[in-house]
Amino acid sequence: MAMISVEGLNFDYPGSRVLHDVSFTIAEGSVTAMVGPNGAGKTTLLRCIAGLEHPHSGRVAIGGTDVAEDPRRVHRMTGYLSDFFGLYEGLTVRQCLTHMAWCHNLPAEDVGPRVEALLAETGIAHMQDKKAAALSRGYRQRLGIGLALVHDPALIILDEPASGMDPEARIALSQHIRLLRKRGKTMVISSHILNELEDYCTDMLVIQHGRVAQHLRLSEFAARPTRILRIGVLGLGVAHLDKLMAQPMLTVVTQEGDFADCEYTGTLQDQQKMLQALLAQGVPVFSLSASGHTLQDAYMTATGAKSDKGGGGS
Amino acid sequence: MSEKKMRYIFTPEFHRYIWLKFSPFRLLAGPVVPVLWLMLCGNFASGPAREILTVARSPGDFAPASGGLMAFFFIAVAIWGCYEAASALRDEVKGNTWDFLRMSSISPWPLVAGKLFGATSYTWYLGLVTLPFFLYAYVADHGAETLGEALQVAGYMVAAGVIGQATAFLASFIDMVMLAGRTGKNRVPRVIGPFILGLVVSSQLFFGLAVQVGRAMSARPAYFLHHHVTWYGQQTVQQAAMTAGMAFALFWLLFGAYRMARAELMYRVTPVVWMLFLASLLGFLCGFVQPRLFYYYMQLFGLFILSLGITYGVMILEASDGRKYARFSDALRAGDWRRVFENMHKWLAGLPFVLAMYVMTLTHVPEAGLHLSFEALGCFMLALLLFALRDGLVIHMALTGGDGKHVTFKLLFYYVLAYLLLPSVQMAASPGRAVDFMPWFFSLFSYVPGHVEPPPLLRTMTFYYPLPVGSFTAAVLPVLGEALLAAGLLFWRLGRKRAESGPEKS
């Protein structure tokens, strides 16, 4: 069943259109990485899904509820953490969570236990009496996530949740997201840190220039026979490239110095035979590495961007 | 009490402000000023301290005490309170906490009441702590029999504070929504404008009512305590009418904020309540119109101007929210009447009331005895309406679909060009024909039988100003042409924008 259904969504800021006829569905229980370059329209799309903006046209439904028809119902089933969220600096961590639990109309007897549970889950129990203003970036982020989860929403939308976090905090966030995934929550996470998204995402939605460039299930991507091979050839030239392209099941995608990035659809045995053939033909191959089917590969394939092998998506 | 089991006080937002605004020190500091002031003015001190601290030697010496306490109340509730009310939303949006509230299940009324009364809670604490001391000083000054009057004064002081703060809060809410419509992103409302507006309203009520009633500040009997007014034929003391007026204003200020909160919380909002507001405002004010007076029609004319002024102001405020027009236009094309109504701008919803006041005024013009003919008055009012529409349409054309920048400059440029530069050029091209305009204009409304012909130059100025110069051709036709031209240009621009950013298939 689709948790999120977006059909023909168009959104304008004064003077410019930022979302163009966006349509996709997100399955219940999935964790979707929303990726794309800065200014692609990711945050606007997330805000439309969360029912915080009025789109120009189109339809967004969450769990079968039309956001435009009943946004408050959608808010009750959605937890949203904005990329630039703020905290009530003068309140303690516990007061922040208690206040948000009250705002979500939790029954009075459930407020205390829920706050306790969130303090433990987000790892900020030992900071509960500290003022929000005194928290470090990582702890602020944990509290922000706690505030978004206070009403135990079925859908969780996190916009750049790991930005500015130190490695320890990122690992904690990763573990927390895996825990939520195990509980069957549907999540949409916008981030630039692709190798971290890879740890817990099931789907990837690539947004470019306000349009859906690609929407794929990562398991299907990983299962596909094509692999990316990076072949190093000493003094790689036209003659070598011709010999490479003559190999069956091999397609040269790009060349960079002595390296050729290729897509290969053969088996490992085929690959071994191809290497032997290249060496027999006098091609001075000095390295051959196969990359896995990473989220970064998927992103690069979707956007046609060149990998910088640095881990950043954009 | 442990917070784990604690329910919130009043609303979650109010409770949050209690956490933020109150501390043991602040609680203790609240009564210090009124107590010290009363000690200084009264005779609370004893022994040698009395000689040093007190200035009151007789009951009459309590006058400065009650006056000083009123001033302290005004500073705390009206000045500080209005500032707090005006900045409540700014702090929320600037601190990026607004989205958490919008995504929560909080309802509009708990949000509005919590923010308005929570943000100002400490100022009210200071004010309310002062009131018992004020009542004591007032009664000590004027005698025990004046306790009722003292309570009345205190009631007006509280009302002045609440209405001023509600005005500041609503103004900042309107500013926030207007900015969001204009820029699509920047919602941080300004503080100074709403604060000054709230302070002006609060001051007017405070000094106009509370201080007038209180003998502490004025020995004269308050005019409105003894004067009578008629409302729909019922005679009542003016004070009751003013109290009703304040209740009316407070109701609509709070209800207005409630409606703004509904819109921010993404509930469906239609202009029905706006129409109800206009209807009730005009209905309330029409009750004071005196049918027996010759100038009956002029009072109705005043209400026409009021309804037109409100609609005009709203039209300018809504000019830059082009996205709402786009949704309105799409819904209109699709024949989705519910969405049409939801996206209808308030100025459009207000037009029928302007037209109703137009008809009502004209049907009550006396048959004879006016300087201004029936035709001239009708054409003048129509010209006023068309000038308002022309301005609104031109400003829409300048702002709709823009980037939301330099709005004030664009508005000023238009007004200076349309109402100053262009007519000045025309005037300059007609040397030696200066018009003593103002005496002529006001003489039109005085009770002298016979019509007065307008000065010749004015007939040529109807392109620039709404003028009561007589015929439809002279007074209305020029501005009708301008309004139609502005409408045509606006539709052309909107069509172009639509073509540029129309839905595209990916």
Interface residues (C-beta under 8 A of the other chain):
Chain A: G8 N10 D12 Y13 P14 G15 S16 R17 H20 D21 V22 A50 G51 L52 H54 H56 S57 P71 R72 H75 R76 T78 G79 Y80 S82 F84 F85 G86 L87 Y88 E89 G90 L91 R94 Q95 T98 H99 M100 W102 C103 H104 N105 A108 E109 V111 G112 V115 E116 L147 A148 H151 R211 V212
Chain B: S2 E3 K4 K5 M6 R7 Y8 P12 E13 H15 R16 W19 L20 G95 N96 T97 D99 F100 L101 R102 M103 S104 S105 I106 R182 T183 G184 K185 L265 M266 Y267 S320 G322 R323 A326 R327 D330 G401 G402 D403 G404 S501 P503 E504 K505 S506
